Amino acid sequence: MNVFSKPLLSLLSCLILSGCAYTLGPTNNQTAGARSIKVQPFVNAALEPRLSEYVANSIRKNIQRDGTFRLETGSDGDIIVTGTILKFERNELSFQPGDVITPRDYRVSIVAQVTARERITGKVLVSREVTGYSSVRFSKDLPNADLPSAEREAVPLIADDLGRKVTVLLSEGAW
Protein backbone atom coordinates (compact mmCIF):
# COMPACT_ATOMS: atom_id res chain seq x y z
CA MET A 1 0.00 0.00 0.00
CA ASN A 2 1.48 3.34 -0.99
CA VAL A 3 1.39 6.60 1.01
CA PHE A 4 -1.71 8.00 -0.78
CA SER A 5 -3.85 4.86 -0.56
CA LYS A 6 -4.48 4.97 3.19
CA PRO A 7 -5.80 8.57 3.35
CA LEU A 8 -7.90 8.04 0.22
CA LEU A 9 -9.39 4.84 1.61
CA SER A 10 -10.13 6.60 4.92
CA LEU A 11 -11.84 9.49 3.15
CA LEU A 12 -14.01 7.22 1.03
CA SER A 13 -15.07 5.12 4.00
CA CYS A 14 -15.95 8.26 5.99
CA LEU A 15 -18.13 9.56 3.17
CA ILE A 16 -19.93 6.26 2.77
CA LEU A 17 -20.47 5.73 6.50
CA SER A 18 -21.49 9.31 7.26
CA GLY A 19 -24.45 9.26 4.86
CA CYS A 20 -23.54 12.57 3.23
CA ALA A 21 -23.10 11.01 -0.18
CA TYR A 22 -24.97 12.34 -3.19
CA THR A 23 -28.56 11.12 -3.51
CA LEU A 24 -29.47 9.69 -6.89
CA GLY A 25 -33.01 10.02 -8.20
CA PRO A 26 -36.00 11.83 -6.73
CA THR A 27 -35.57 13.24 -3.23
CA ASN A 28 -39.24 13.12 -2.18
CA ASN A 29 -39.55 9.30 -1.94
CA GLN A 30 -41.13 8.94 -5.40
CA THR A 31 -40.04 6.41 -7.97
CA ALA A 32 -38.49 8.08 -11.02
CA GLY A 33 -40.83 7.96 -14.00
CA ALA A 34 -43.70 6.32 -12.08
CA ARG A 35 -46.06 9.25 -12.69
CA SER A 36 -46.62 11.30 -15.80
CA ILE A 37 -47.06 15.04 -16.01
CA LYS A 38 -48.65 17.24 -18.66
CA VAL A 39 -47.85 20.95 -18.96
CA GLN A 40 -50.69 23.01 -20.42
CA PRO A 41 -49.95 26.31 -22.18
CA PHE A 42 -49.92 29.16 -19.68
CA VAL A 43 -52.35 32.07 -19.89
CA ASN A 44 -50.43 35.29 -20.56
CA ALA A 45 -51.89 38.14 -18.50
CA ALA A 46 -48.71 40.21 -18.88
CA LEU A 47 -48.30 42.83 -21.58
CA GLU A 48 -45.28 41.08 -23.14
CA PRO A 49 -46.19 38.81 -26.11
CA ARG A 50 -45.06 35.18 -26.58
CA LEU A 51 -44.11 34.56 -22.93
CA SER A 52 -46.48 31.60 -22.67
CA GLU A 53 -44.60 29.50 -25.22
CA TYR A 54 -41.21 30.22 -23.66
CA VAL A 55 -42.42 29.34 -20.14
CA ALA A 56 -44.30 26.15 -21.05
CA ASN A 57 -41.44 24.86 -23.23
CA SER A 58 -38.91 25.60 -20.50
CA ILE A 59 -40.95 23.73 -17.88
CA ARG A 60 -41.28 20.75 -20.24
CA LYS A 61 -37.54 20.75 -20.97
CA ASN A 62 -36.65 20.91 -17.27
CA ILE A 63 -39.10 18.12 -16.36
CA GLN A 64 -37.48 15.90 -18.99
CA ARG A 65 -34.02 16.78 -17.69
CA ASP A 66 -34.99 16.13 -14.06
CA GLY A 67 -36.38 12.64 -14.69
CA THR A 68 -38.73 12.45 -11.70
CA PHE A 69 -41.79 12.44 -13.97
CA ARG A 70 -42.51 11.20 -17.47
CA LEU A 71 -43.50 14.10 -19.70
CA GLU A 72 -46.87 13.47 -21.35
CA THR A 73 -47.40 15.28 -24.62
CA GLY A 74 -50.29 13.46 -26.30
CA SER A 75 -52.84 12.38 -23.73
CA ASP A 76 -53.53 13.52 -20.20
CA GLY A 77 -50.92 12.85 -17.55
CA ASP A 78 -51.35 11.86 -13.92
CA ILE A 79 -50.56 15.45 -12.94
CA ILE A 80 -51.71 18.50 -14.92
CA VAL A 81 -49.68 21.71 -14.64
CA THR A 82 -51.43 24.96 -15.53
CA GLY A 83 -50.54 28.55 -14.91
CA THR A 84 -51.01 32.22 -15.55
CA ILE A 85 -48.18 34.62 -16.30
CA LEU A 86 -49.03 37.54 -14.04
CA LYS A 87 -46.22 40.04 -14.60
CA PHE A 88 -43.25 40.88 -16.75
CA GLU A 89 -41.24 43.40 -14.75
CA ARG A 90 -38.07 45.43 -15.08
CA ASN A 91 -36.31 46.93 -12.04
CA GLU A 92 -33.10 48.94 -11.93
CA LEU A 93 -30.09 47.20 -10.37
CA SER A 94 -27.27 49.67 -10.94
CA PHE A 95 -26.73 53.04 -12.54
CA GLN A 96 -24.20 54.58 -14.93
CA PRO A 97 -20.98 55.67 -13.18
CA GLY A 98 -21.28 59.32 -12.24
CA ASP A 99 -25.00 59.40 -13.17
CA VAL A 100 -27.52 58.36 -10.52
CA ILE A 101 -30.49 58.78 -12.87
CA THR A 102 -29.61 56.56 -15.85
CA PRO A 103 -29.84 52.80 -15.16
CA ARG A 104 -27.19 50.48 -16.55
CA ASP A 105 -28.30 47.06 -15.27
CA TYR A 106 -31.84 45.81 -14.91
CA ARG A 107 -33.39 42.78 -13.24
CA VAL A 108 -36.07 41.49 -15.59
CA SER A 109 -38.52 38.97 -14.16
CA ILE A 110 -41.51 36.84 -15.07
CA VAL A 111 -44.00 36.13 -12.27
CA ALA A 112 -46.37 33.21 -12.80
CA GLN A 113 -49.09 31.57 -10.72
CA VAL A 114 -48.47 27.83 -11.11
CA THR A 115 -50.98 25.11 -10.23
CA ALA A 116 -50.38 21.36 -10.33
CA ARG A 117 -53.29 19.01 -9.68
CA GLU A 118 -53.92 15.30 -9.90
CA ARG A 119 -56.03 14.57 -12.95
CA ILE A 120 -58.16 11.80 -11.40
CA THR A 121 -58.88 13.24 -7.94
CA GLY A 122 -58.58 16.94 -8.73
CA LYS A 123 -56.44 17.39 -5.62
CA VAL A 124 -54.26 20.51 -5.83
CA LEU A 125 -50.64 19.52 -5.22
CA VAL A 126 -49.01 22.90 -5.78
CA SER A 127 -50.50 26.36 -6.09
CA ARG A 128 -48.13 29.29 -5.73
CA GLU A 129 -46.43 32.21 -7.41
CA VAL A 130 -43.03 31.49 -8.90
CA THR A 131 -40.60 34.13 -10.18
CA GLY A 132 -37.88 33.66 -12.75
CA TYR A 133 -35.38 36.42 -13.42
CA SER A 134 -32.20 37.46 -15.14
CA SER A 135 -30.12 40.59 -15.25
CA VAL A 136 -29.89 42.68 -18.39
CA ARG A 137 -27.20 45.25 -19.15
CA PHE A 138 -28.22 48.16 -21.32
CA SER A 139 -25.92 50.88 -22.50
CA LYS A 140 -26.80 53.70 -24.86
CA ASP A 141 -23.16 53.70 -25.96
CA LEU A 142 -23.58 50.44 -27.88
CA PRO A 143 -24.59 50.76 -31.55
CA ASN A 144 -28.19 49.71 -32.33
CA ALA A 145 -28.89 49.13 -28.63
CA ASP A 146 -32.38 49.48 -27.28
CA LEU A 147 -33.92 48.20 -24.07
CA PRO A 148 -36.82 46.22 -25.63
CA SER A 149 -34.35 44.22 -27.76
CA ALA A 150 -32.17 43.51 -24.72
CA GLU A 151 -35.24 42.32 -22.81
CA ARG A 152 -36.37 40.08 -25.70
CA GLU A 153 -32.94 38.45 -25.77
CA ALA A 154 -33.18 37.76 -22.03
CA VAL A 155 -36.67 36.19 -22.13
CA PRO A 156 -35.42 32.61 -22.84
CA LEU A 157 -33.01 32.88 -19.88
CA ILE A 158 -35.75 34.17 -17.60
CA ALA A 159 -38.17 31.45 -18.75
CA ASP A 160 -35.49 28.81 -18.12
CA ASP A 161 -34.94 30.10 -14.58
CA LEU A 162 -38.70 29.95 -13.99
CA GLY A 163 -38.85 26.44 -15.50
CA ARG A 164 -36.09 25.20 -13.19
CA LYS A 165 -37.87 26.60 -10.14
CA VAL A 166 -41.21 25.05 -11.12
CA THR A 167 -39.55 21.69 -11.76
CA VAL A 168 -37.83 21.75 -8.35
CA LEU A 169 -41.15 22.65 -6.75
CA LEU A 170 -42.82 19.67 -8.44
CA SER A 171 -40.06 17.09 -8.04
CA GLU A 172 -38.94 17.93 -4.51
CA GLY A 173 -42.31 18.92 -3.09
CA ALA A 174 -43.48 17.17 0.05
CA TRP A 175 -46.99 16.57 -1.20
C-alpha positions in Angstrom: 0.0 0.0 0.0 1.5 3.3 -1.0 1.4 6.6 1.0 -1.7 8.0 -0.8 -3.8 4.9 -0.6 -4.5 5.0 3.2 -5.8 8.6 3.3 -7.9 8.0 0.2 -9.4 4.8 1.6 -10.1 6.6 4.9 -11.8 9.5 3.2 -14.0 7.2 1.0 -15.1 5.1 4.0 -15.9 8.3 6.0 -18.1 9.6 3.2 -19.9 6.3 2.8 -20.5 5.7 6.5 -21.5 9.3 7.3 -24.4 9.3 4.9 -23.5 12.6 3.2 -23.1 11.0 -0.2 -25.0 12.3 -3.2 -28.6 11.1 -3.5 -29.5 9.7 -6.9 -33.0 10.0 -8.2 -36.0 11.8 -6.7 -35.6 13.2 -3.2 -39.2 13.1 -2.2 -39.6 9.3 -1.9 -41.1 8.9 -5.4 -40.0 6.4 -8.0 -38.5 8.1 -11.0 -40.8 8.0 -14.0 -43.7 6.3 -12.1 -46.1 9.2 -12.7 -46.6 11.3 -15.8 -47.1 15.0 -16.0 -48.6 17.2 -18.7 -47.9 20.9 -19.0 -50.7 23.0 -20.4 -49.9 26.3 -22.2 -49.9 29.2 -19.7 -52.3 32.1 -19.9 -50.4 35.3 -20.6 -51.9 38.1 -18.5 -48.7 40.2 -18.9 -48.3 42.8 -21.6 -45.3 41.1 -23.1 -46.2 38.8 -26.1 -45.1 35.2 -26.6 -44.1 34.6 -22.9 -46.5 31.6 -22.7 -44.6 29.5 -25.2 -41.2 30.2 -23.7 -42.4 29.3 -20.1 -44.3 26.1 -21.1 -41.4 24.9 -23.2 -38.9 25.6 -20.5 -41.0 23.7 -17.9 -41.3 20.7 -20.2 -37.5 20.7 -21.0 -36.6 20.9 -17.3 -39.1 18.1 -16.4 -37.5 15.9 -19.0 -34.0 16.8 -17.7 -35.0 16.1 -14.1 -36.4 12.6 -14.7 -38.7 12.4 -11.7 -41.8 12.4 -14.0 -42.5 11.2 -17.5 -43.5 14.1 -19.7 -46.9 13.5 -21.3 -47.4 15.3 -24.6 -50.3 13.5 -26.3 -52.8 12.4 -23.7 -53.5 13.5 -20.2 -50.9 12.8 -17.6 -51.4 11.9 -13.9 -50.6 15.5 -12.9 -51.7 18.5 -14.9 -49.7 21.7 -14.6 -51.4 25.0 -15.5 -50.5 28.5 -14.9 -51.0 32.2 -15.5 -48.2 34.6 -16.3 -49.0 37.5 -14.0 -46.2 40.0 -14.6 -43.2 40.9 -16.8 -41.2 43.4 -14.7 -38.1 45.4 -15.1 -36.3 46.9 -12.0 -33.1 48.9 -11.9 -30.1 47.2 -10.4 -27.3 49.7 -10.9 -26.7 53.0 -12.5 -24.2 54.6 -14.9 -21.0 55.7 -13.2 -21.3 59.3 -12.2 -25.0 59.4 -13.2 -27.5 58.4 -10.5 -30.5 58.8 -12.9 -29.6 56.6 -15.8 -29.8 52.8 -15.2 -27.2 50.5 -16.5 -28.3 47.1 -15.3 -31.8 45.8 -14.9 -33.4 42.8 -13.2 -36.1 41.5 -15.6 -38.5 39.0 -14.2 -41.5 36.8 -15.1 -44.0 36.1 -12.3 -46.4 33.2 -12.8 -49.1 31.6 -10.7 -48.5 27.8 -11.1 -51.0 25.1 -10.2 -50.4 21.4 -10.3 -53.3 19.0 -9.7 -53.9 15.3 -9.9 -56.0 14.6 -12.9 -58.2 11.8 -11.4 -58.9 13.2 -7.9 -58.6 16.9 -8.7 -56.4 17.4 -5.6 -54.3 20.5 -5.8 -50.6 19.5 -5.2 -49.0 22.9 -5.8 -50.5 26.4 -6.1 -48.1 29.3 -5.7 -46.4 32.2 -7.4 -43.0 31.5 -8.9 -40.6 34.1 -10.2 -37.9 33.7 -12.7 -35.4 36.4 -13.4 -32.2 37.5 -15.1 -30.1 40.6 -15.2 -29.9 42.7 -18.4 -27.2 45.2 -19.2 -28.2 48.2 -21.3 -25.9 50.9 -22.5 -26.8 53.7 -24.9 -23.2 53.7 -26.0 -23.6 50.4 -27.9 -24.6 50.8 -31.5 -28.2 49.7 -32.3 -28.9 49.1 -28.6 -32.4 49.5 -27.3 -33.9 48.2 -24.1 -36.8 46.2 -25.6 -34.3 44.2 -27.8 -32.2 43.5 -24.7 -35.2 42.3 -22.8 -36.4 40.1 -25.7 -32.9 38.5 -25.8 -33.2 37.8 -22.0 -36.7 36.2 -22.1 -35.4 32.6 -22.8 -33.0 32.9 -19.9 -35.8 34.2 -17.6 -38.2 31.4 -18.7 -35.5 28.8 -18.1 -34.9 30.1 -14.6 -38.7 30.0 -14.0 -38.9 26.4 -15.5 -36.1 25.2 -13.2 -37.9 26.6 -10.1 -41.2 25.1 -11.1 -39.6 21.7 -11.8 -37.8 21.7 -8.4 -41.1 22.7 -6.8 -42.8 19.7 -8.4 -40.1 17.1 -8.0 -38.9 17.9 -4.5 -42.3 18.9 -3.1 -43.5 17.2 0.1 -47.0 16.6 -1.2 
